[in-house]
């Protein structure tokens, strides 16, 4: 049962909970929030700079506190810090949990949520605030010791001086003057990304007069290294490696040799072993890729090692997970058991529970399943297990689609600086994209798709049919797949938007989608892409075999109707002529709609005889769904049609659009009476 905290309130954490995640959530994703933690002594100060955990220093020296990065959620976005309470040093009294923004302020984010969750995802404490104004750093809460137990407290205190100012007030020595030195380090220099050596930190509270030597630590030598170096809060700019080029082929049919061959790949276990080996080997060689995937599993940033076909004894039987993953940082070793499925292979509950038992016995951190299943929502599992088995070990799921999207993100938008590592990652993506690998993106709507489609066309479909609920769940997975694809392609976090009541209730979500399909014959997905003028809405009309994509944007709030329409047309110079343009006026009942080609020839067709001002525009284009064929090909055709329509509409219509930005206010011209004459002497 979670505790809702007001500012200043606290709650005791359960005695049997030793690992917690602290999650900071917000809804306005235009501004990114970075989580941080400060390990504080009784005097309220850090013991050293290494007790400051954040994006440039993602783990405390003992590994008890780890920065896990940010990720998109159905409600917006979240930043996460992991704490192992059993390994927090005795000298640490409090772990202060903070957030910071590089641009903007917390007042622009609206509602902010601070949650403490256990390993099974249950919320232990929650603090929600909307009181922030001009702050750029904010301490949301703290986890602290009191009387032999751990407690969580809501704090809600802000800083206008940003992350550097907050850290300085807690005794961290910040040295952002060395930012250029950081940028100039050559790729592969570990000191550019690893935490800096323990350097000076204040020994007492601000204003304290504690004599020297009271800290119990030996004095440091005053050397140029200790004088010049401190924690750098400025983010390091990622560099991008060059892709390997092959220029001397005599014919376009010549293919470069594959690092991971697809020849002779069988099905079943052979396919799984090949895909697993290729994945683990690439993670071993390409550290940024390993970090990105392990972060999705809840691992710290550290040295990665992977092992395949490791045997464990469980009673009289032998348990062999597909791989064992280890991440080492400082004195902490994070371990995961990996279960892999390819092709149509399905995860089994009893197998996952067996691995959970092995992980618990060996004091491992997590069991990870990897398959072609794409759950409809982040954090959802394709197979439900006994929740009692999640008390000590977490269970997480990755899809092969997510693995491929993560590789595309790094290859397209930076993060891999070494040319050879860049080629290795591209070869893994080349292998996984081949049908023989058994790893696929979203390619199937399920075995009931043909029957449900035909029932929609015939008008006999009913929302309560279990078949339609299964297909509705597949549509939700396809919608999330669209968001993942665009995220990888564009390099920004694209979200699949759902009503609040459906975000944590898959049954209600699927029931609503099934009801819409039965009554209207349509599915709908809303995709929110950062920095675009409006959401991209995809409607699949099964009755008419059409895909409709649309977006809506606000019109300028000044000028005549003609000037507002001209503003839109200038941005749609290269858009297809069959895009429908709808103008919505301030006076109801005056909406008009024409094809873009017609509006280009005669803009007044949208404005003549209309009362009121144009307040918004809606743009829509229809695409064919593809040929209706029997068997599994129908689902593949449907998915390909939805994907192609989404890509085409975004590129030709949504991407060129920019929201209206009013001009800056003009100064008034000074009159003669306002003139001032300056006279010497």
Secondary structure per residue as TSV (DSSP state, phi and psi in degrees):
chain	resnum	aa	ss	phi	psi
A	1	X	-	360.0	124.3
A	2	X	-	-81.1	154.4
A	3	X	E	-110.3	125.2
A	4	X	E	-88.9	119.2
A	5	X	E	-103.9	142.7
A	6	X	-	-94.8	164.4
A	7	X	T	-55.3	126.0
A	8	X	T	94.3	-15.9
A	9	X	-	-80.1	157.3
A	10	X	E	-135.6	165.3
A	11	X	E	-147.8	144.2
A	12	X	E	-76.9	139.9
A	13	X	-	-88.3	145.9
A	14	X	-	-56.6	143.1
A	15	X	T	-63.1	-31.3
A	16	X	T	-86.5	1.4
A	17	X	-	-95.8	118.1
A	18	X	-	-114.0	-19.1
A	19	X	E	-123.6	125.6
A	20	X	E	-130.3	156.6
A	21	X	E	-115.4	136.4
A	22	X	E	-104.4	122.8
A	23	X	E	-117.6	126.8
A	24	X	E	-106.6	121.3
A	25	X	E	-118.6	148.1
A	26	X	E	-150.6	163.5
A	27	X	S	-104.6	-28.6
A	28	X	-	-88.6	97.8
A	29	X	T	-80.5	-2.1
A	30	X	T	-64.8	-24.5
A	31	X	S	-113.4	129.7
A	32	X	-	-94.5	134.8
A	33	X	E	-106.7	132.6
A	34	X	E	-107.8	130.0
A	35	X	E	-83.7	151.8
A	36	X	E	-149.7	162.6
A	37	X	E	-140.8	145.3
A	38	X	E	-124.8	123.4
A	39	X	E	-87.9	109.8
A	40	X	E	-108.8	143.8
A	41	X	-	-81.0	-175.5
A	42	X	T	-60.7	-30.9
A	43	X	T	-79.6	1.5
A	44	X	S	83.0	14.1
A	45	X	S	-121.7	157.1
A	46	X	B	-71.6	152.7
A	47	X	S	-77.0	-31.1
A	48	X	S	-159.3	170.2
A	49	X	G	-62.5	-25.5
A	50	X	G	-71.9	-7.1
A	51	X	G	-85.0	5.7
A	52	X	E	-102.4	112.2
A	53	X	E	-106.8	121.4
A	54	X	B	-161.2	-168.3
A	55	X	T	-62.7	-32.0
A	56	X	T	-86.8	-11.5
A	57	X	B	-143.1	75.2
A	58	X	-	-77.1	7.6
A	59	X	B	-157.8	144.5
A	60	X	-	-71.5	159.3
A	61	X	T	-56.8	-32.8
A	62	X	T	-90.1	-4.6
A	63	X	S	79.7	7.7
A	64	X	S	-76.6	-25.7
A	65	X	E	-127.3	129.5
A	66	X	E	-135.2	138.7
A	67	X	E	-87.8	122.1
A	68	X	E	-102.9	-0.8
A	69	X	E	89.9	-169.6
A	70	X	E	-115.4	157.9
A	71	X	E	-155.7	158.3
A	72	X	E	-79.9	148.3
A	73	X	-	-131.1	172.9
A	74	X	S	-67.0	-27.8
A	75	X	S	-87.8	-15.5
A	76	X	S	157.9	-100.3
A	77	X	E	-152.1	165.9
A	78	X	E	-148.8	150.8
A	79	X	E	-119.1	145.7
A	80	X	E	-133.8	138.4
A	81	X	E	-123.0	131.7
A	82	X	E	-103.5	137.6
A	83	X	E	-130.7	127.9
A	84	X	E	-100.4	99.9
A	85	X	G	-62.8	-28.1
A	86	X	G	-72.5	-17.9
A	87	X	G	-114.1	3.2
A	88	X	S	-65.1	128.9
A	89	X	-	-58.6	149.2
A	90	X	T	-61.9	-25.0
A	91	X	T	-74.7	-12.8
A	92	X	-	-92.4	120.1
A	93	X	-	-94.0	-35.7
A	94	X	E	-139.7	140.2
A	95	X	E	-110.8	107.9
A	96	X	E	-84.4	130.6
A	97	X	E	-108.5	121.4
A	98	X	E	-128.7	169.0
A	99	X	E	-137.9	154.7
A	100	X	E	-145.5	156.3
A	101	X	E	-123.4	140.1
A	102	X	S	-79.5	-33.1
A	103	X	S	-132.8	149.9
A	104	X	S	79.4	-167.1
A	105	X	-	-136.3	165.0
A	106	X	G	-68.3	-23.4
A	107	X	G	-63.6	-23.2
A	108	X	G	-81.3	-9.0
A	109	X	G	-92.9	-10.2
A	110	X	-	70.1	-130.3
A	111	X	-	-72.7	133.7
A	112	X	E	-121.7	139.4
A	113	X	E	-122.5	136.4
A	114	X	E	-120.8	118.3
A	115	X	E	-128.4	142.7
A	116	X	E	-111.2	120.0
A	117	X	E	-123.9	152.0
A	118	X	E	-90.1	-176.2
A	119	X	T	-64.5	-22.6
A	120	X	T	-91.3	2.3
A	121	X	S	89.0	4.0
A	122	X	-	-77.3	134.3
A	123	X	E	-78.4	121.6
A	124	X	E	-93.4	-32.3
A	125	X	E	-153.1	146.5
A	126	X	E	-144.9	136.6
A	127	X	E	-133.0	122.7
A	128	X	E	-118.4	132.0
A	129	X	E	-140.2	149.8
A	130	X	-	-131.8	24.4
A	131	X	-	-87.2	-9.5
A	132	X	-	-66.1	146.7
A	133	X	-	-126.3	-89.6
A	134	X	S	-100.1	9.3
A	135	X	-	-73.5	143.8
A	136	X	S	-112.7	-2.4
A	137	X	E	-142.7	148.5
A	138	X	E	-151.8	125.9
A	139	X	E	-89.2	111.0
A	140	X	E	-80.0	-41.3
A	141	X	E	-168.1	-173.6
A	142	X	E	-150.6	152.2
A	143	X	E	-114.3	125.2
A	144	X	E	-143.7	162.0
A	145	X	E	-89.9	143.1
A	146	X	E	-157.9	115.7
A	147	X	T	60.2	38.8
A	148	X	T	82.6	4.9
A	149	X	E	-130.7	163.9
A	150	X	E	-98.1	140.2
A	151	X	E	-130.5	161.0
A	152	X	E	-120.1	138.3
A	153	X	E	-131.1	141.1
A	154	X	E	-85.3	128.4
A	155	X	E	-109.0	-64.7
A	156	X	E	70.9	48.3
A	157	X	E	-118.0	134.8
A	158	X	E	-115.7	161.5
A	159	X	E	-129.0	136.0
A	160	X	S	-88.4	-7.3
A	161	X	S	-92.5	9.9
A	162	X	H	75.8	-171.7
A	163	X	H	-62.2	-39.2
A	164	X	H	-62.6	-42.5
A	165	X	H	-66.1	-41.6
A	166	X	H	-61.8	-48.1
A	167	X	H	-62.5	-41.1
A	168	X	H	-60.2	-41.0
A	169	X	H	-65.9	-22.4
A	170	X	T	-96.6	11.9
A	171	X	T	95.5	9.5
A	172	X	B	-85.6	137.2
A	173	X	-	-86.9	108.4
A	174	X	B	-97.4	131.7
A	175	X	-	-131.2	71.3
A	176	X	G	-79.5	-4.9
A	177	X	G	-66.6	-19.5
A	178	X	G	-88.8	14.6
A	179	X	H	-58.9	-39.2
A	180	X	H	-67.6	-37.9
A	181	X	H	-60.4	-37.9
A	182	X	H	-64.3	-42.7
A	183	X	H	-68.8	-28.1
A	184	X	T	-83.8	-5.1
A	185	X	S	-67.0	142.4
A	186	X	-	-69.4	151.6
A	187	X	T	-56.5	141.1
A	188	X	T	91.8	-9.0
A	189	X	-	-72.7	110.1
A	190	X	G	-60.5	-29.3
A	191	X	G	-69.4	-13.0
A	192	X	G	-77.4	-21.9
A	193	X	T	-122.4	-20.9
A	194	X	S	-83.4	158.0
A	195	X	-	-57.9	144.0
A	196	X	-	-75.7	158.9
A	197	X	-	-60.1	156.0
A	198	X	-	-59.9	116.3
A	199	X	-	-120.3	-166.1
A	200	X	-	-69.9	150.5
A	201	X	B	-145.3	149.2
A	202	X	-	-60.1	147.0
A	203	X	S	-96.5	-1.0
A	204	X	S	-160.7	178.1
A	205	X	S	-62.6	159.9
A	206	X	T	-59.5	128.0
A	207	X	T	87.7	-3.8
A	208	X	-	-73.2	154.0
A	209	X	-	-118.4	32.8
A	210	X	-	-62.0	132.0
A	211	X	-	-64.0	157.9
A	212	X	T	-63.6	144.5
A	213	X	T	93.4	-5.3
A	214	X	T	-75.1	-14.4
A	215	X	T	-74.0	-17.1
A	216	X	S	79.6	7.5
A	217	X	S	-111.0	145.3
A	218	X	-	-65.3	145.8
A	219	X	-	-65.9	143.1
A	220	X	-	-86.2	148.4
A	221	X	-	-68.2	138.6
A	222	X	-	-84.0	83.4
A	223	X	-	-107.7	162.6
A	224	X	H	-55.7	-33.8
A	225	X	H	-65.6	-44.3
A	226	X	H	-75.5	-26.4
A	227	X	H	-76.0	-34.3
A	228	X	H	-93.1	-16.6
A	229	X	-	-111.6	141.8
A	230	X	-	-154.4	-173.8
A	231	X	B	-75.4	135.6
A	232	X	-	-105.4	118.8
A	233	X	-	-90.6	-11.7
A	234	X	S	-70.1	134.2
A	235	X	-	-74.2	140.4
A	236	X	-	-80.0	134.1
A	237	X	-	-79.2	125.2
A	238	X	-	-70.8	139.6
A	239	X	-	-101.5	156.1
A	240	X	-	-115.8	128.5
A	241	X	-	-75.4	159.8
A	242	X	-	-88.7	133.7
A	243	X	-	-68.0	148.6
A	244	X	-	-72.5	133.6
A	245	X	-	-110.4	140.9
A	246	X	-	-117.2	112.4
A	247	X	-	-111.3	-11.9
A	248	X	-	-109.1	14.2
A	249	X	-	-65.7	138.6
A	250	X	S	-85.9	-13.8
A	251	X	S	-148.7	149.3
A	252	X	T	-65.8	-16.2
A	253	X	T	-77.6	-13.3
A	254	X	-	-68.9	130.9
A	255	X	-	-116.0	132.0
A	256	X	-	-61.8	149.4
A	257	X	-	-61.0	145.0
A	258	X	-	-88.9	139.4
A	259	X	S	-70.0	-39.5
A	260	X	S	-115.2	103.0
A	261	X	-	-71.1	144.2
A	262	X	-	-100.8	-2.4
A	263	X	T	-75.8	136.1
A	264	X	T	77.0	10.9
A	265	X	-	-74.9	123.0
A	266	X	-	-88.5	-160.2
A	267	X	S	-109.7	178.5
A	268	X	T	61.9	-128.7
A	269	X	H	-62.4	-38.7
A	270	X	H	-60.2	-43.9
A	271	X	H	-63.8	-43.4
A	272	X	H	-63.8	-41.8
A	273	X	H	-65.8	-41.2
A	274	X	H	-63.3	-47.7
A	275	X	H	-64.8	-41.6
A	276	X	H	-63.1	-45.9
A	277	X	H	-63.0	-42.9
A	278	X	H	-63.0	-41.8
A	279	X	H	-64.7	-50.7
A	280	X	H	-65.5	-39.8
A	281	X	H	-63.0	-40.4
A	282	X	H	-66.6	-41.6
A	283	X	H	-61.3	-36.6
A	284	X	H	-65.0	-37.3
A	285	X	H	-88.8	-31.3
A	286	X	-	-112.6	93.7
A	287	X	H	-61.5	-42.5
A	288	X	H	-59.9	-34.9
A	289	X	H	-68.1	-42.7
A	290	X	H	-61.5	-42.4
A	291	X	H	-62.3	-43.0
A	292	X	H	-63.0	-45.1
A	293	X	H	-70.9	-42.7
A	294	X	H	-65.7	-32.3
A	295	X	H	-62.1	-36.0
A	296	X	H	-64.8	-24.7
A	297	X	T	-91.5	-3.1
A	298	X	T	92.0	15.5
A	299	X	-	-86.2	158.0
A	300	X	-	-76.6	170.4
A	301	X	S	-84.1	118.2
A	302	X	S	-169.5	-166.4
A	303	X	E	-76.7	127.1
A	304	X	E	-100.3	139.7
A	305	X	E	-137.8	141.3
A	306	X	E	-130.3	142.4
A	307	X	E	-132.3	143.6
A	308	X	E	-114.3	152.9
A	309	X	E	53.4	48.6
A	310	X	E	-85.5	135.2
A	311	X	E	-99.9	137.9
A	312	X	E	-129.0	146.8
A	313	X	E	-93.7	130.4
A	314	X	E	-130.8	95.6
A	315	X	T	68.3	-128.5
A	316	X	T	-89.6	-3.5
A	317	X	E	-107.9	162.9
A	318	X	E	-107.9	129.7
A	319	X	E	-108.9	127.8
A	320	X	E	-127.1	93.6
A	321	X	E	-67.6	160.2
A	322	X	E	-67.8	-30.2
A	323	X	E	-160.3	156.3
A	324	X	E	-118.6	126.5
A	325	X	E	-109.1	135.3
A	326	X	E	-131.2	137.1
A	327	X	E	-126.8	125.2
A	328	X	E	-114.5	129.1
A	329	X	E	-145.8	122.2
A	330	X	T	61.2	-130.4
A	331	X	T	-94.0	7.3
A	332	X	E	-107.7	138.1
A	333	X	E	-119.8	117.9
A	334	X	E	-97.2	133.4
A	335	X	E	-131.8	137.6
A	336	X	E	-132.7	144.6
A	337	X	E	-98.7	133.9
A	338	X	E	-113.7	127.1
A	339	X	E	-112.1	123.7
A	340	X	E	-116.0	137.6
A	341	X	-	-130.2	142.9
A	342	X	-	-125.7	170.8
A	343	X	T	57.7	-132.9
A	344	X	T	-93.0	10.0
A	345	X	-	-60.7	136.4
A	346	X	-	-111.5	139.7
A	347	X	-	-68.5	142.7
A	348	X	-	-115.7	137.1
A	349	X	H	-59.0	-46.2
A	350	X	H	-64.4	-33.3
A	351	X	H	-69.5	-44.5
A	352	X	H	-64.0	-40.7
A	353	X	H	-66.1	-33.7
A	354	X	H	-63.2	-43.1
A	355	X	H	-66.5	-37.0
A	356	X	H	-61.6	-38.4
A	357	X	H	-67.1	-42.1
A	358	X	H	-63.5	-42.8
A	359	X	H	-63.7	-40.8
A	360	X	H	-63.4	-44.2
A	361	X	H	-62.6	-36.0
A	362	X	T	-94.5	6.4
A	363	X	T	58.5	41.2
A	364	X	-	-84.4	170.4
A	365	X	-	-92.8	-39.1
A	366	X	E	-156.7	152.6
A	367	X	E	-111.3	130.8
A	368	X	E	-118.5	128.9
A	369	X	E	-102.3	141.5
A	370	X	E	-134.1	118.9
A	371	X	E	-155.1	-175.3
A	372	X	S	-83.5	-0.8
A	373	X	-	-68.8	129.2
A	374	X	-	-114.0	95.4
A	375	X	-	-58.1	150.5
A	376	X	S	-66.8	-26.8
A	377	X	S	-131.6	150.2
A	378	X	T	-58.4	136.3
A	379	X	T	86.1	-11.3
A	380	X	-	-78.3	151.3
A	381	X	-	-111.0	140.1
A	382	X	S	-72.0	-21.1
A	383	X	S	-129.8	129.6
A	384	X	-	-89.8	137.5
A	385	X	-	-121.7	171.3
A	386	X	-	-62.7	116.7
A	387	X	G	-63.2	-22.3
A	388	X	G	-64.6	-25.0
A	389	X	G	-78.7	-5.0
A	390	X	G	-99.9	10.1
A	391	X	S	-66.5	-37.8
A	392	X	S	-112.4	-19.0
A	393	X	S	-129.7	134.8
A	394	X	E	-85.7	156.8
A	395	X	E	-125.9	123.7
A	396	X	E	-129.5	159.0
A	397	X	E	-129.2	139.2
A	398	X	E	-124.5	145.8
A	399	X	E	-102.1	155.3
A	400	X	H	-60.8	-30.9
A	401	X	H	-60.7	-41.4
A	402	X	H	-66.2	-37.6
A	403	X	H	-61.4	-45.6
A	404	X	H	-68.0	-39.0
A	405	X	H	-63.5	-38.3
A	406	X	H	-65.5	-40.9
A	407	X	H	-63.2	-42.6
A	408	X	H	-63.0	-40.7
A	409	X	H	-57.2	-49.0
A	410	X	H	-67.4	-39.2
A	411	X	H	-72.1	-34.5
A	412	X	H	-89.8	-29.0
A	413	X	H	-124.9	19.9
A	414	X	S	89.1	170.6
A	415	X	-	119.5	-26.1
A	416	X	-	-110.1	114.2
A	417	X	-	-97.6	-19.6
A	418	X	-	-91.2	129.2
A	419	X	H	-61.8	-40.0
A	420	X	H	-67.7	-43.2
A	421	X	H	-62.6	-36.1
A	422	X	H	-61.1	-42.3
A	423	X	H	-67.0	-41.6
A	424	X	H	-60.7	-44.9
A	425	X	H	-64.0	-39.0
A	426	X	H	-67.6	-32.3
A	427	X	H	-70.0	-36.2
A	428	X	H	-62.6	-45.4
A	429	X	H	-62.2	-38.1
A	430	X	H	-63.0	-40.2
A	431	X	H	-68.3	-49.4
A	432	X	H	-65.0	-25.6
A	433	X	T	-78.3	-12.1
A	434	X	S	-81.7	137.6
A	435	X	G	-56.1	-31.0
A	436	X	G	-70.6	-17.0
A	437	X	G	-68.1	-25.3
A	438	X	-	81.9	-5.6
A	439	X	-	-95.6	130.2
A	440	X	-	-140.3	160.5
A	441	X	S	-85.0	-168.4
A	442	X	S	-70.2	116.1
A	443	X	-	-131.4	1.7
A	444	X	-	-144.3	134.2
A	445	X	-	-93.9	7.2
A	446	X	-	96.8	163.4
A	447	X	T	-71.0	-13.9
A	448	X	T	-95.3	3.0
A	449	X	H	-59.7	-48.4
A	450	X	H	-61.4	-44.0
A	451	X	H	-64.7	-41.5
A	452	X	H	-68.1	-42.8
A	453	X	H	-58.9	-46.4
A	454	X	H	-65.4	-35.3
A	455	X	H	-68.5	-34.3
A	456	X	H	-63.1	-47.4
A	457	X	H	-63.0	-37.7
A	458	X	H	-79.6	-13.6
A	459	X	T	79.3	16.5
A	460	X	-	-103.4	1.9
A	461	X	-	-73.7	138.8
A	462	X	-	-124.5	141.1
A	463	X	T	-63.2	-28.2
A	464	X	T	-79.9	-5.6
A	465	X	-	-65.3	130.1
A	466	X	H	-61.0	-29.9
A	467	X	H	-63.5	-42.1
A	468	X	H	-69.7	-31.3
A	469	X	H	-65.6	-37.9
A	470	X	H	-65.4	-42.8
A	471	X	H	-68.5	-35.8
A	472	X	H	-61.7	-40.0
A	473	X	H	-64.6	-38.0
A	474	X	H	-64.4	-37.2
A	475	X	H	-63.0	-40.8
A	476	X	H	-62.4	-38.8
A	477	X	H	-66.0	-40.3
A	478	X	H	-62.6	-39.3
A	479	X	H	-62.9	-41.9
A	480	X	H	-66.9	-36.7
A	481	X	H	-61.1	-40.5
A	482	X	H	-60.1	-41.6
A	483	X	H	-65.5	-41.8
A	484	X	H	-63.8	-41.6
A	485	X	H	-61.1	-46.9
A	486	X	H	-67.9	-34.2
A	487	X	H	-59.8	-47.1
A	488	X	H	-66.4	-38.8
A	489	X	H	-73.6	-39.8
A	490	X	H	-94.8	-19.4
A	491	X	S	78.9	17.1
A	492	X	S	-130.2	160.1
A	493	X	-	-79.5	101.6
A	494	X	-	-89.9	133.7
A	495	X	E	-114.8	142.8
A	496	X	E	-89.4	114.9
A	497	X	E	-89.0	129.6
A	498	X	-	-125.1	153.3
A	499	X	-	-58.2	147.1
A	500	X	H	-54.8	-39.0
A	501	X	H	-69.6	-15.3
A	502	X	H	-100.0	-9.4
A	503	X	H	-66.7	-35.3
A	504	X	T	-113.3	14.5
A	505	X	-	-133.7	83.6
A	506	X	H	-57.6	-36.3
A	507	X	H	-63.4	-46.3
A	508	X	H	-65.6	-37.5
A	509	X	H	-62.9	-47.2
A	510	X	H	-68.6	-36.2
A	511	X	H	-64.1	-39.9
A	512	X	H	-66.4	-41.4
A	513	X	H	-66.1	-38.7
A	514	X	H	-66.2	-39.5
A	515	X	H	-64.4	-41.0
A	516	X	H	-65.7	-41.3
A	517	X	H	-63.9	-40.9
A	518	X	H	-69.1	-38.5
A	519	X	H	-86.8	-37.1
A	520	X	H	-114.4	-15.1
A	521	X	S	76.0	20.6
A	522	X	E	-131.6	154.0
A	523	X	E	-111.2	153.9
A	524	X	E	-139.5	139.3
A	525	X	E	-130.9	135.4
A	526	X	E	-112.0	120.9
A	527	X	E	-113.2	126.8
A	528	X	E	-107.4	117.9
A	529	X	-	-112.7	122.9
A	530	X	T	-54.9	144.1
A	531	X	T	68.7	16.2
A	532	X	-	-100.2	161.4
A	533	X	S	-75.1	-20.8
A	534	X	S	-163.7	165.3
A	535	X	-	-67.1	152.2
A	536	X	E	-99.0	117.6
A	537	X	E	-108.6	125.3
A	538	X	E	-112.3	123.1
A	539	X	E	-119.5	120.3
A	540	X	E	-99.2	111.7
A	541	X	E	-98.0	101.0
A	542	X	T	-70.7	-30.7
A	543	X	T	-67.9	-39.3
A	544	X	T	-100.5	-1.5
A	545	X	T	58.1	43.7
A	546	X	E	-131.0	149.9
A	547	X	E	-110.3	124.1
A	548	X	E	-112.7	127.7
A	549	X	E	-116.3	138.1
A	550	X	E	-148.3	162.2
A	551	X	E	-147.1	152.3
A	552	X	E	-126.5	135.2
A	553	X	E	-136.9	150.7
A	554	X	E	-70.2	142.7
A	555	X	-	-81.6	161.3
A	556	X	-	-56.1	146.7
A	557	X	S	-95.2	20.1
A	558	X	S	-147.7	159.4
A	559	X	S	93.0	168.5
A	560	X	-	-74.8	170.6
A	561	X	H	-60.8	-38.5
A	562	X	H	-63.9	-40.8
A	563	X	H	-68.0	-37.3
A	564	X	H	-66.7	-38.7
A	565	X	H	-69.8	-37.9
A	566	X	H	-62.5	-37.7
A	567	X	H	-58.2	-40.4
A	568	X	H	-71.0	-45.3
A	569	X	H	-63.4	-33.8
A	570	X	H	-61.1	-31.0
A	571	X	H	-83.7	-11.8
A	572	X	T	-111.8	30.1
A	573	X	T	-59.0	-36.6
A	574	X	T	-104.0	7.2
A	575	X	S	-75.8	150.7
A	576	X	-	-60.5	145.6
A	577	X	T	-68.9	-18.5
A	578	X	T	-88.9	8.5
A	579	X	-	-68.4	131.3
A	580	X	E	-83.1	130.7
A	581	X	E	-112.8	117.4
A	582	X	E	-110.4	130.2
A	583	X	E	-105.8	126.4
A	584	X	E	-106.1	126.6
A	585	X	E	-101.5	162.3
A	586	X	S	-67.7	-24.2
A	587	X	S	-95.0	122.3
A	588	X	T	-60.9	148.6
A	589	X	T	85.3	6.4
A	590	X	-	-109.2	15.7
A	591	X	-	-65.0	141.8
A	592	X	E	-132.0	151.5
A	593	X	E	-146.1	130.1
A	594	X	E	-146.0	162.6
A	595	X	E	-70.8	149.1
A	596	X	H	-58.7	-39.1
A	597	X	H	-59.4	-40.1
A	598	X	H	-67.9	-41.7
A	599	X	H	-66.8	-36.4
A	600	X	H	-60.3	-40.3
A	601	X	H	-73.6	-32.8
A	602	X	-	-148.5	85.2
A	603	X	G	-57.8	-27.3
A	604	X	G	-68.6	-12.6
A	605	X	G	-61.4	-23.4
A	606	X	G	-91.9	-15.5
A	607	X	T	-118.5	-24.9
A	608	X	T	-62.0	133.7
A	609	X	T	73.9	14.0
A	610	X	-	-104.1	137.1
A	611	X	-	-93.1	144.4
A	612	X	S	92.1	-178.5
A	613	X	-	-103.8	151.3
A	614	X	E	-72.0	125.6
A	615	X	E	-107.4	-23.8
A	616	X	E	-160.2	161.1
A	617	X	E	-123.1	144.4
A	618	X	E	-122.8	130.2
A	619	X	E	-117.7	131.3
A	620	X	E	-141.3	142.4
A	621	X	E	-135.6	141.5
A	622	X	E	-105.2	140.3
A	623	X	E	-127.8	149.4
A	624	X	E	-69.8	146.8
A	625	X	-	-82.8	-15.2
A	626	X	-	106.8	173.0
A	627	X	-	-73.3	138.8
A	628	X	-	-84.5	116.7
A	629	X	-	-129.5	163.9
A	630	X	S	-84.4	164.7
A	631	X	S	79.6	-167.5
A	632	X	H	-67.8	-21.0
A	633	X	H	-59.7	-29.4
A	634	X	H	-62.3	-46.2
A	635	X	H	-63.2	-41.6
A	636	X	H	-62.8	-40.3
A	637	X	H	-65.1	-42.0
A	638	X	H	-60.6	-48.2
A	639	X	H	-63.6	-43.0
A	640	X	H	-63.6	-37.5
A	641	X	H	-66.6	-43.4
A	642	X	H	-63.6	-43.5
A	643	X	H	-64.3	-46.4
A	644	X	H	-64.6	-41.1
A	645	X	H	-63.8	-41.9
A	646	X	H	-62.1	-46.4
A	647	X	H	-62.8	-45.2
A	648	X	H	-65.6	-43.1
A	649	X	H	-69.0	-38.9
A	650	X	I	-63.0	-47.6
A	651	X	I	-66.8	-38.1
A	652	X	I	-93.5	-22.7
A	653	X	I	-121.5	-54.3
A	654	X	I	-72.7	-45.0
A	655	X	T	-59.5	-41.0
A	656	X	T	-73.0	-15.5
A	657	X	-	-78.0	139.2
A	658	X	-	-128.8	138.2
A	659	X	-	-64.5	157.3
A	660	X	-	-67.8	130.4
A	661	X	-	-120.9	113.3
A	662	X	-	-66.5	150.5
A	663	X	-	-67.4	157.2
A	664	X	-	-64.6	146.8
A	665	X	-	-58.7	141.7
A	666	X	-	-93.2	143.5
A	667	X	-	-73.3	146.0
A	668	X	-	-76.5	147.9
A	669	X	-	-72.1	128.7
A	670	X	-	-67.9	138.8
A	671	X	-	-85.0	170.0
A	672	X	G	-61.3	-33.1
A	673	X	G	-70.3	-23.8
A	674	X	G	-87.4	-5.8
A	675	X	-	-67.7	144.4
A	676	X	-	-118.6	128.1
A	677	X	-	-101.4	123.6
A	678	X	-	-95.8	128.3
A	679	X	-	-119.0	129.6
A	680	X	-	-64.6	152.1
A	681	X	-	82.1	360.0
